[in-house]
Amino acid sequence: MHQGKEELINKNDETVDQIIIHYPSKDGNSDKQLILNLHPTEDLSAKARISYPCIIDVDWEKYAIDDKSKEILYDIIQKINYTVQDINDDYYNTKEITTKDIMYRISLVCWLQQSLELLEKKIDSTTLNGFSFAHEDKLKKVKKYLLALRSFAIAHPLQTTRHADFSLDGSKICVDIRTRKMVELIFGAGMIKAKRFSFDGIIESDDVQNGDYYLYIYTSEDDYHLGEFIACYFDDLYETAQLYLDKFCSIEQYLCNGE
């Protein structure tokens, strides 16, 4: 366990739902906090869209690659925890999806991906010599999906050129992100014509009528004259997020068992 002061937070006079671990900053003159939400330790089947066990026995400082990394490891874990809470809060509290919600959800999952990868970089490489994640191949696949989606929908909609596996080689531009309701106004319910943004790339599919959102695109094949739609599903995003969390938990468990 990290040598910090633990504080149990009881909200609404009910069950304890947070543990706050206080630990000194590197200058020794101020106090930092690692806040862990205990809700994920409950039955998650009906309460959370993505889930993870809350393990707090890892002395992360012990595994840091250098002194500068000791403090940031706890900050990364806090970022992961807050992002999980945001994903679940957004999933259950958003009544009607807007374009902003779509962009926000993609960003949240990207934050998880970036947090885990930074965490691995800040851990001494010898620490994880014997570690392996059972779903590493699937994780590599969904990472390609996530980065391609982020690039095309948010970061570089007019010049996505580095995701050839998704036919995003500069020949397509994304001009808008639309909800299913918006697209049904064009085609009619059950009559949507679109391709599918999947883990296997942008593909022809019968599974396009109930997309959670659609990318409105133009391609160089018709000199950017005719608009097309690509159906996307939040379940793909949540599956990606869950895989990253599963790997994070596997790392925690591996370190706990090794201590």
Sequence and secondary structure as in RCSB ss.txt:
>XXXX:A:sequence
MHQGKEELINKNDETVDQIIIHYPSKDGNSDKQLILNLHPTEDLSAKARISYPCIIDVDWEKYAIDDKSKEILYD
IIQKINYTVQDINDDYYNTKEITTKDIMYRISLVCWLQQSLELLEKKIDSTTLNGFSFAHEDKLKKVKKYLLALR
SFAIAHPLQTTRHADFSLDGSKICVDIRTRKMVELIFGAGMIKAKRFSFDGIIESDDVQNGDYYLYIYTSEDDYH
LGEFIACYFDDLYETAQLYLDKFCSIEQYLCNGE
>XXXX:A:secstr
  SSEEEEEESTTSSEEEEEEEEE TTSSSEEEEEEE GGGS  TTT SS         GGGGBSSHHHHHHHHH
HHHHHHHHHHHHHHHHHH SS  HHHHHHHHHHHHHHHHHHHHHHHHB GGGGTT   TTHHHHHHHHHHHHHHH
IIIII TT   SBGGGTBSSSEEEEEEEEHHHHHHHH TT    EEEETTEEE  STTTT SEEEEEEEGGGTT 
S EEEEE HHHHHHHHHHHHHHHHHHHHHHHHH 
